[in-house]
């Protein structure tokens, strides 16, 4: 009878590295990853609920994508690459006879990196075209004013409290009542290479820009 391969045989020539959360979450241990050496796992990404990273079980609706950016011995340290609300959570927020307002802002945060911020609002009742346009413009303006002073780590922590979303919702609801407003997704804005020129340029935001 063939012997079942042991974990040691499967991992021969490789090492288990302990994963650590970003510094703002006290670099807590959040799991392990297998790699040949430290260099081989630099840049590797992991997607996890915020609840497992922060230890707050109420934050299971938020998913963070982390990237390994430093390895010391058998310890791998991570940084935040993206933030996203889970689809089941968003689906529960959307009901019949309401309007969905979606806005995209491309912003440079305090850490110097440019991010795409996707915001979603749900009205209390169905809004007409002019009301939806006014809401998009106001949400766009508020995000432009509120978000840039943060870096990605402090922004994620601030969003986890809900304070930013509540303040924006309160201001925007003066135009038309919103039942729900949240940052749906934050991701690094990648640069596109200009063909034949050997230079790069940021992607342009062609959606939901105020008229």
N, C-alpha and C positions, 0 to 999 in steps of 0.2 A: 504494500500500500504506500502510495506517495505521501511524503510528509508535507503538512501544511507549512508554507513559508512563514518564518517568524518575522516580527516587526523589525528585528535587528538586521535580518537578511534583506528585507525590502528597502531598508534605509541605508544599506551599505554604501559607504563613501559620502553620505550626506549627514547633515546636522540639523537637529531641531532647534529653531531659534524662538525665543520668547518674544511675543509681540507686545508692544507698549502703546497705550493711547497717546494722543498729542499732549503736549505740555500743559495746555489749559485744563486738561482732565487728569492732571497730576501724574501723567505717564503710568497709569494703572496697567497691570497685566490684563490683556484681553484675549489671549489665545497663543497658538503656536503655528509656525510655518516651517516647512522642510526645505532645505537648500544645500547646494554643494559647498558654498562658502558665503561670506558676507556680501561680496560683490555680486553674486548671482541673484540675490533677492532685492537689491536696491532697485526701486522703481516698481516692485510688485504691488498690486492693489488688492484691497480687501473691502468688501461691503458688509456693513454691520448695522443693526438698529442702534440708535442713540442710547437706548435704555441699557444695552450691554456695555457701552463705552463709558457712560456717565454714572451708571449704577442706579439711575432713576427709572423705575419700571413703568412710569406713566408716559415715557417718551418712546414707546415702541412704534409709534406711527411715523417716526422720522428715521430715514436711512442715511448713513454717512458712508462715503467711499473714501477710504484712507490709502495713502501711498507710503511705502517704506522709503524713508529718506536718509536714514543713518543706522549703521550697525556697529555696536561695540561689543566685542566678544561674541557671546551667544544671545545678545539682546538686540532686537530690531525696533527702532523707533519710527513713529508715523506722523504724517501731517494730513490735514483735511483737504481733500480734492473736490468733493461735491457734497451737496445736501439735497435731500428730496423727500417729499411727503409720500407715503405709501398710496398706491392706487385704490385699495379697498377703503381707506380712510376718506379720500376725496370723493369716491362714489357715494359714500353715505351722506356727504354734505350736499349733494346735488339732488334736488327734488323737482317734481313737476310744477309748472306754472311759475318758474323763476327764470332769471337771466344769469348766464355765466359771463363774467368779465375777465378777460385774460390780457395781461400787459407784460411786455418784455423790456427790460433796461439793460444796457451794456455799460458797466461802470468799473472804474479803477478804484480798488479799495486801498486802505491805508498801507497794506503790505506791498503796494506797487503793482500787483497782479490785476489783470482785467478779468471780470467775471460777468456772466450772463445771469441776470436775476429774473425769474419768472414768477409773477404774482397772479393769484386767482381771487376773484371776489364773486360772491353769490348774493343776488339781491333778495330782498324780502318778498317782493312780488315781481311779476314780469314787467320789465322796463321797455320803453320805446327806444327807437334808434337814436334820437337826440340825447336821451338820458344816458344811454350806454356810452356814447361818444364822450359826453361830459365826464362820466365816471372814469373812463380810460385815461383821459387827459389829467385828471386830478390825481389818480393813483400813480401815474408816471411821474408827475411833478413831486409827489411826496416821497417816492422811492429815491429820486434823484437828490433830494434834500437830506433824507434821514440816513441812508445806507453808507455813503462813502467814508465817513469818519471811522468806521470799523475796519479791522482786519478780518480775515475769514474766521479765525478761531473765536474772537470776541463776538462776532456777528452770530455765529451758531449758538453760542451760549445765550446771547440776548434774545434770539428768536425762540429758544427753548422755554423762556419765561412767558412768552406771548405778549409782552408789553409793547413792543414795536408794532405788532399787528393790530393790537387794540387801539393804539393811538391813531394809526393811519385810518382804520375803519371808522373811528369816531369823527374824524375830520371829513372824510369822503362821504359819509352818510348824510351830511348836510345837503348834498346834491340830490341823493336818492338813497333810501335806507338799504343798508347791506346787512344780511344775516350772518355773513361769514367772509373773512378776508385773511389770507395767509400767503406766505412765500412758498410757492409750490416747489421750486427747484433753484439751486445755485450751482453753477458749473464754471470751470475755467474756460475762458473764451480763447479758443485756439486760433492761431494765425495761419492764413493761407499763403502759400508761395505764389508769387506772380510768375506765370509761365514764361520762361525764356529770359527773365530779367535777373534771376538769382537773388531776389529780395522777398521779404515777407510783408504782408499787410494784414491788419485785423479784419475779421468778418464784419460786414456791415449789418446793422439791425434794420430790417426793412418792415418789421411788424410793430404795430401799436405805438408808433411814434406820433406825438401830438401834431395835429394839423396846423 
